[in-house]
């Protein structure tokens, strides 16, 4: 159970997440406020807003009307799909401090 909780508050490779990913994860823990949280975070981050609108207007999802508003994009995609898309985009943009090289060994000891 502890490992599950740790993955909720840490990002790639166990490092602390940035505030955007943390806020998006908070939306998954508060389903009654999820829509408002997703909308607030998306409006604050222009890159996430552009990405969400691009996905909402993609050929496979597009209706007769072009979406230009975050709220309409969230409604068109649904909360589960929109939160998944936003989390993936924010997580991808998160800088990583992972170094795949093994730690140096101190041979003097």
N, C-alpha and C positions, 0 to 999 in steps of 0.2 A: 504494500500500500504506500509506503514511503517513497519508493521509486516512482510510482505513478504521480504522486503529488510533486515530486522534484521535477518531473518532465513538464508539469504544467507551468512552473514558474521559471524554468530555465530554457534556453534556446539550444541551438546546435552545439553539440559537444559539451553540454553541461554548463556553459557560461550563462550568466544572467542575460535575460532578454532586454531589448530596448523598450521604451515606454509604449510604442505603438503595438507591438506584439502583445505586451502585457494587457493593454486595454482591450484588444481584440479577444484575448483569452478570457478576460473578465466578462465579456458579452456571452460567452458560452456557459459561464457559471451563473449568470443572472438572466434566465430566459425571458422574464417579464420586461426587462429593460433592454434586451438585446438590440431591438430595432433602433432605439434612440442612440445607444452606444455606437453601433456600426455607422449610423449616419453622422454622428459628431466626429468620429475619428476619420472617416472618409472625407468629409468636408474640410477638415483641417490639413490633410495631406494631399496636395494636388496630384502627385504621382499615383496614389491609390485611387483617387477620383477618376483620373483619366483611364486607368486600367479597368475599373469597374464599368465605366460607361462604354468602353471599347468591347468588353465581353457582353454587356447587355444588348449592344447593337450588332453583335456578330450575326452572320447570315443564318446560323442554326437557331438562334433565339429571337431574331428580330420579327416584330409584328409589322403592322402597317404604319405605325407612328415611330419616329426616331426619338429615342430617350435622350434628354439633355439634363435631367435632374437626378441627383443621387437617390432621393426617396423613390422616384419611379423605377430606377434601376434595381433597388432593393426589392421592390414589390414584384417586378418582372422575374428576377432571378430566384427569389425566395430567400429566407433568412439562412437556411442551412448552406445552400450553394454560394450565396454571397459571402458568408463568413468564411467558408473554405477558400474561396478565391482571394479574399483580402488577406487571410492568414498566410497563404502560400506566397503572395506577392510581398508582404511585409517581411516574412521570414527569409525570402530570397534576397531582399535588399539589406538584411541585417549583416553587419560586418562580422567576419569570423576571425577568431584568434587561434584557430587550430593549427598546430604545426605537426605534420605527419612524421617528421624526423624523430628518431629516439633521442632521449635526453642524453647529454654527454656523461660519460662515466669518469669519475675521478680516480685515476690509477695511483695517485700518490699515497692513498690511505692503506 
